[in-house]
Amino acid sequence: MKIKTEQDLSCNEIEITMKYPQKNRQVNRIIDFLQSFDMQIKCAGENAEKLINILDIYYIESVDKKTFVYLENAVYRTDFRLYQLKSKLQTHGFVQISKSCILNINALDSIRPLFNSRMEATLKNGEKVTVNRSYLNGVKKALGGDKEE
């Protein structure tokens, strides 16, 4: 893959042109990533609402009917339900890993098997989350293990 950049002082905003011989999974992932670049979620900060860029999110978890957004070094609460966020973010690198948690695949550092057909995902900040067995296929697909188009 080649990346060319060009400064144009007459532009008012960033414009990206992508050329490819055939649209495939890699092209689709790049497009999804670029589209998610400015996407934000409204969360509750300490004294005010805060907009969190989805690229900064490591995972989102629902606990006692409350939804929490986990970043590298911070946790915020959001009024969105987990199913709403899953639907909104599934094309932007997020995958469900348990009944109450969705993970940003881009925050994943490594994954290893545990007993009982589960996996342990280690995130880039060192935090560990469990991938339940009924969600393994979705994680494998998100990681590129499913080569279908």
C-alpha positions as CSV (number, residue, x, y, z in Angstrom):
1,M,0.0,0.0,0.0
2,K,1.3,3.5,-0.9
3,I,0.3,6.6,1.0
4,K,0.6,10.0,-0.7
5,T,0.0,13.2,1.1
6,E,-0.2,16.7,-0.3
7,Q,-0.8,20.1,1.3
8,D,-3.2,22.3,-0.5
9,L,-3.7,25.7,1.2
10,S,-6.9,26.3,-0.9
11,C,-8.7,23.4,0.8
12,N,-11.1,24.1,3.6
13,E,-11.2,20.6,4.9
14,I,-9.4,17.3,4.6
15,E,-10.2,15.3,1.4
16,I,-9.1,11.7,1.0
17,T,-9.1,9.9,-2.4
18,M,-8.4,6.2,-2.3
19,K,-7.5,4.2,-5.4
20,Y,-7.7,0.4,-5.4
21,P,-7.7,-2.4,-8.0
22,Q,-10.5,-4.3,-6.3
23,K,-12.8,-3.5,-3.4
24,N,-12.0,-6.1,-0.7
25,R,-12.0,-6.5,3.1
26,Q,-8.9,-4.4,3.6
27,V,-10.4,-1.5,1.5
28,N,-13.6,-1.7,3.5
29,R,-11.7,-1.6,6.8
30,I,-9.8,1.5,5.7
31,I,-13.0,3.2,4.7
32,D,-14.7,2.2,8.0
33,F,-11.7,3.5,9.9
34,L,-11.7,6.8,8.1
35,Q,-15.4,7.3,8.6
36,S,-15.0,6.7,12.3
37,F,-12.2,9.2,12.7
38,D,-14.5,12.1,13.8
39,M,-17.3,10.0,15.3
40,Q,-18.0,10.8,18.9
41,I,-20.2,9.5,21.7
42,K,-21.7,11.8,24.4
43,C,-20.7,10.8,27.9
44,A,-21.0,12.2,31.4
45,G,-17.8,13.8,32.7
46,E,-17.2,14.9,36.2
47,N,-19.2,18.2,36.0
48,A,-20.3,18.3,32.4
49,E,-21.0,16.3,29.3
50,K,-18.0,15.3,27.3
51,L,-17.8,14.0,23.7
52,I,-15.5,11.0,23.4
53,N,-14.0,10.1,20.0
54,I,-14.7,6.4,19.3
55,L,-11.1,5.7,18.3
56,D,-10.1,6.5,22.0
57,I,-12.5,3.9,23.3
58,Y,-11.1,0.5,24.5
59,Y,-14.3,-1.2,25.4
60,I,-17.9,-0.4,26.5
61,E,-19.6,-2.4,29.3
62,S,-23.1,-2.5,30.8
63,V,-23.2,-3.0,34.5
64,D,-26.5,-2.8,36.5
65,K,-28.4,-1.2,33.6
66,K,-25.7,1.5,33.3
67,T,-23.3,1.8,30.3
68,F,-19.7,2.7,30.9
69,V,-17.1,3.7,28.3
70,Y,-13.5,2.7,29.0
71,L,-10.6,4.7,27.6
72,E,-6.9,4.1,28.2
73,N,-6.9,5.8,31.6
74,A,-10.4,6.9,32.2
75,V,-14.0,5.7,32.5
76,Y,-17.1,7.6,31.5
77,R,-20.8,6.9,31.8
78,T,-23.2,7.3,28.8
79,D,-26.9,7.3,28.5
80,F,-26.8,5.0,25.4
81,R,-27.7,1.4,25.9
82,L,-25.2,-1.3,24.9
83,Y,-27.3,-2.6,22.1
84,Q,-27.6,1.0,20.6
85,L,-23.8,1.4,20.7
86,K,-23.2,-2.1,19.3
87,S,-25.5,-1.3,16.3
88,K,-23.9,2.2,15.8
89,L,-20.2,1.0,16.2
90,Q,-20.1,-2.5,14.7
91,T,-18.8,-1.3,11.3
92,H,-16.1,0.8,13.0
93,G,-14.1,-2.0,14.6
94,F,-16.3,-2.8,17.6
95,V,-17.3,-6.4,18.3
96,Q,-19.4,-7.9,21.1
97,I,-17.3,-10.2,23.4
98,S,-19.9,-11.0,26.1
99,K,-23.5,-10.3,26.9
100,S,-22.5,-7.0,28.6
101,C,-19.4,-5.9,26.7
102,I,-18.3,-4.7,23.3
103,L,-14.6,-4.3,22.4
104,N,-12.7,-2.0,20.1
105,I,-10.6,-4.4,18.1
106,N,-8.1,-1.6,17.4
107,A,-7.4,-1.5,21.2
108,L,-6.5,-5.2,21.3
109,D,-2.9,-6.1,22.0
110,S,-3.2,-9.9,22.3
111,I,-5.6,-12.7,22.8
112,R,-5.0,-16.1,24.5
113,P,-7.2,-19.1,25.2
114,L,-8.6,-19.8,28.6
115,F,-10.4,-22.9,29.9
116,N,-14.0,-23.7,28.9
117,S,-13.6,-22.3,25.3
118,R,-13.2,-18.7,26.4
119,M,-10.4,-16.3,25.5
120,E,-8.6,-13.5,27.4
121,A,-8.1,-10.3,25.5
122,T,-5.2,-8.1,26.7
123,L,-5.7,-4.5,25.6
124,K,-3.0,-2.0,24.7
125,N,-3.2,-0.4,28.2
126,G,-2.6,-3.8,29.9
127,E,-6.2,-4.3,31.0
128,K,-7.7,-7.8,30.4
129,V,-11.2,-8.7,29.4
130,T,-12.8,-12.1,28.8
131,V,-14.3,-13.1,25.5
132,N,-17.1,-15.6,26.1
133,R,-17.3,-18.6,23.8
134,S,-20.6,-17.7,22.2
135,Y,-18.9,-14.5,20.8
136,L,-15.7,-16.1,19.6
137,N,-16.8,-16.3,15.9
138,G,-17.5,-12.6,15.8
139,V,-14.1,-11.8,17.3
140,K,-12.4,-14.1,14.8
141,K,-14.3,-12.4,11.9
142,A,-13.4,-8.9,13.2
143,L,-9.7,-10.0,13.4
144,G,-9.8,-11.1,9.7
145,G,-10.2,-14.8,10.4
146,D,-13.2,-14.9,8.1
147,K,-12.0,-14.2,4.5
148,E,-15.4,-14.1,2.9
149,E,-16.4,-11.0,0.9
